[in-house]
């Protein structure tokens, strides 16, 4: 069974009286432990698909099943709990809280874990920072870090709950070449050493080459070379 099973998914946004189709009958499967790159021009539906897989948004029709769970059938509260346990997000612009230290930013997802005390949250956040090579920067604020270091903190935040699935939306898009290469190497390590399944949206062919497989979207459907 595929870890991610997207079947005949359509996504239509409604603006005033108009309908804007984004995904049109898309079918895709991703096996456990795969690292795939979603590629395609702007407006092709890459980020929409990522958000649907992660349960941030819901399809207009079709189904998305993650490890046997049809996320569209979950109640909002149950979906939020499922997402916090099973999915880690990495964003292009990091989305760190500027008034919190690296340690505190990484701890944030653990606030949703019922019954976890402050000591365990700190230990797990420190471990996640160690994995991304920033254990010594735990007390630094985002303004005291480079862009690459901020993205490492964001990755630590994404993995602190030990999710099986990591979704990355242009994770190197705001970084210089050297920092981008370090982030790609780190994603590769999370995939190979920690067995994380990774779905990464990228415009960069070099970044995409780090993945096991490239999936090309064109106007909401898989193109011939992405089937």
C-alpha positions as CSV (number, residue, x, y, z in Angstrom):
1,X,0.0,0.0,0.0
2,X,1.3,3.5,-0.9
3,X,1.9,5.8,2.0
4,X,0.2,8.6,0.1
5,X,-2.6,7.7,-2.3
6,X,-4.2,10.6,-4.3
7,X,-7.1,9.4,-6.4
8,X,-8.8,11.5,-9.1
9,X,-8.5,14.7,-7.1
10,X,-10.1,17.9,-8.3
11,X,-9.7,21.3,-6.6
12,X,-11.8,24.3,-7.6
13,X,-11.6,27.7,-5.8
14,X,-14.7,29.9,-6.1
15,X,-14.2,33.7,-6.5
16,X,-17.4,35.6,-6.5
17,X,-19.4,33.9,-9.3
18,X,-16.4,32.3,-11.0
19,X,-14.8,29.0,-10.5
20,X,-11.0,28.6,-10.8
21,X,-10.0,25.0,-11.3
22,X,-6.5,24.2,-9.9
23,X,-6.3,20.4,-10.0
24,X,-8.2,18.4,-12.5
25,X,-8.6,14.6,-11.8
26,X,-5.0,14.2,-10.5
27,X,-3.9,10.7,-9.4
28,X,-0.6,10.1,-7.6
29,X,0.9,7.6,-5.2
30,X,4.0,7.9,-3.0
31,X,5.6,5.0,-1.3
32,X,6.9,5.1,2.3
33,X,10.4,6.3,2.4
34,X,10.3,8.0,-1.0
35,X,11.7,11.5,-1.7
36,X,9.8,13.1,-4.5
37,X,10.0,16.6,-6.1
38,X,6.9,18.3,-7.4
39,X,7.8,20.6,-10.4
40,X,5.9,22.7,-12.8
41,X,5.3,26.4,-13.7
42,X,3.6,28.8,-11.4
43,X,-0.1,28.1,-11.1
44,X,0.3,24.5,-12.0
45,X,-1.1,23.4,-8.6
46,X,2.0,22.2,-6.8
47,X,1.5,24.0,-3.5
48,X,-2.3,23.3,-3.7
49,X,-1.4,19.5,-4.0
50,X,1.0,19.8,-1.1
51,X,-1.6,21.5,1.1
52,X,-4.2,18.8,0.2
53,X,-1.8,16.0,1.1
54,X,-1.1,17.7,4.4
55,X,-4.7,18.3,5.3
56,X,-4.4,22.1,5.3
57,X,-7.0,22.1,2.5
58,X,-9.6,19.7,1.3
59,X,-10.3,18.5,-2.3
60,X,-13.4,19.5,-4.1
61,X,-13.8,15.8,-5.2
62,X,-11.7,12.7,-5.2
63,X,-9.8,11.2,-2.2
64,X,-6.5,11.5,-0.4
65,X,-5.5,8.7,1.8
66,X,-2.4,8.8,4.0
67,X,-1.4,5.5,5.6
68,X,-4.9,4.3,5.2
69,X,-6.6,7.4,6.6
70,X,-8.9,9.3,4.3
71,X,-8.2,12.8,5.7
72,X,-11.3,14.3,4.1
73,X,-13.5,12.2,6.4
74,X,-11.9,13.5,9.6
75,X,-13.6,16.1,11.7
76,X,-11.7,19.4,11.9
77,X,-10.4,18.8,15.4
78,X,-9.4,15.2,14.6
79,X,-7.7,16.4,11.4
80,X,-5.7,19.0,13.4
81,X,-4.6,16.3,15.8
82,X,-3.7,13.9,12.9
83,X,-1.7,16.6,11.1
84,X,0.3,17.5,14.3
85,X,1.3,13.9,14.7
86,X,1.9,12.8,11.2
87,X,3.0,15.8,9.1
88,X,6.0,18.2,9.3
89,X,5.9,21.4,7.2
90,X,8.9,23.3,5.8
91,X,8.2,26.7,4.2
92,X,10.2,28.9,1.9
93,X,10.2,31.9,4.3
94,X,10.7,29.8,7.5
95,X,7.7,31.2,9.3
96,X,9.6,31.5,12.6
97,X,8.3,33.6,15.5
98,X,10.8,36.5,15.8
99,X,10.2,37.0,19.5
100,X,11.0,33.4,20.3
101,X,14.4,31.7,20.5
102,X,15.3,28.8,18.2
103,X,14.5,26.4,21.0
104,X,11.2,28.0,21.7
105,X,10.2,28.0,18.0
106,X,11.0,24.3,17.7
107,X,9.0,23.6,20.9
108,X,5.8,25.1,19.4
109,X,4.4,22.0,17.8
110,X,4.8,20.1,21.0
111,X,2.4,22.4,22.8
112,X,-0.3,20.5,21.0
113,X,0.9,17.1,22.4
114,X,-1.4,16.3,25.3
115,X,0.3,15.4,28.5
116,X,3.8,16.4,27.5
117,X,5.6,18.4,30.2
118,X,8.0,21.3,29.7
119,X,11.1,19.2,30.4
120,X,10.3,16.7,27.7
121,X,9.5,19.5,25.3
122,X,12.8,21.1,25.9
123,X,14.7,17.8,25.5
124,X,13.0,16.9,22.3
125,X,13.5,20.4,20.8
126,X,17.2,20.3,21.7
127,X,17.5,16.8,20.1
128,X,15.8,18.2,16.9
129,X,18.2,21.1,16.8
130,X,21.1,18.8,17.3
131,X,20.0,16.7,14.3
132,X,20.0,19.8,12.1
133,X,23.4,21.0,13.5
134,X,22.2,23.9,15.5
135,X,22.2,22.7,19.1
136,X,24.6,25.4,20.0
137,X,22.3,28.1,18.7
138,X,19.3,27.1,20.8
139,X,19.2,30.4,22.6
140,X,19.5,32.6,19.5
141,X,16.6,34.6,18.1
142,X,15.9,34.4,14.3
143,X,17.4,37.9,13.7
144,X,20.7,36.5,15.1
145,X,20.8,33.6,12.5
146,X,21.6,33.5,8.8
147,X,18.9,32.5,6.3
148,X,20.3,28.9,6.1
149,X,20.3,28.7,9.9
150,X,16.7,29.9,10.1
151,X,15.7,27.2,7.7
152,X,17.5,24.6,9.8
153,X,15.5,25.8,12.8
154,X,12.3,25.5,10.7
155,X,13.3,21.9,9.7
156,X,13.9,21.1,13.4
157,X,10.4,22.4,14.1
158,X,9.1,20.2,11.3
159,X,10.7,17.0,12.7
160,X,10.3,17.6,16.4
161,X,7.1,15.5,16.7
162,X,8.8,12.7,14.7
163,X,6.3,12.7,11.8
164,X,6.7,10.1,9.0
165,X,5.9,12.6,6.3
166,X,7.7,15.9,5.6
167,X,6.2,18.4,3.2
168,X,8.6,21.1,1.9
169,X,7.4,24.1,-0.1
170,X,10.3,25.7,-2.0
171,X,12.6,25.1,1.0
172,X,15.7,26.5,-0.8
173,X,13.9,29.3,-2.7
174,X,15.1,32.1,-0.5
175,X,18.7,30.8,0.1
176,X,22.0,31.4,-1.6
177,X,23.7,28.5,-3.4
178,X,25.8,27.2,-0.5
179,X,23.0,27.4,2.1
180,X,20.6,25.8,-0.4
181,X,23.0,22.9,-0.9
182,X,23.3,22.4,2.9
183,X,19.5,22.3,3.2
184,X,19.2,19.7,0.4
185,X,21.9,17.6,2.0
186,X,19.9,17.8,5.3
187,X,16.7,16.7,3.6
188,X,18.6,13.8,2.0
189,X,19.8,12.8,5.5
190,X,16.3,12.9,6.9
191,X,15.2,10.7,4.1
192,X,18.0,8.2,4.1
193,X,19.0,8.0,7.8
194,X,15.7,8.8,9.5
195,X,13.4,7.2,6.9
196,X,11.2,10.2,6.4
197,X,9.0,10.4,3.3
198,X,9.5,13.8,1.7
199,X,7.4,15.6,-0.8
200,X,9.2,18.8,-2.0
201,X,7.9,21.6,-4.2
202,X,10.6,23.2,-6.2
203,X,11.3,25.3,-9.3
204,X,15.0,24.4,-9.2
205,X,16.1,21.4,-11.4
206,X,19.2,21.0,-9.3
207,X,17.2,20.6,-6.1
208,X,14.8,18.2,-7.9
209,X,17.7,16.0,-8.8
210,X,18.3,15.3,-5.1
211,X,14.9,13.5,-5.0
212,X,14.3,9.9,-6.0
213,X,11.6,10.9,-8.4
214,X,10.3,14.1,-10.2
215,X,6.6,14.7,-10.6
216,X,5.7,17.4,-13.2
217,X,2.4,19.2,-13.0
218,X,1.0,21.2,-15.9
219,X,-2.3,23.1,-15.5
220,X,-3.5,20.8,-12.7
221,X,-2.6,17.5,-14.1
222,X,0.5,15.3,-14.3
223,X,2.4,15.9,-17.5
224,X,3.6,13.0,-19.6
225,X,7.1,12.9,-18.0
226,X,5.6,13.0,-14.5
227,X,3.3,10.1,-14.8
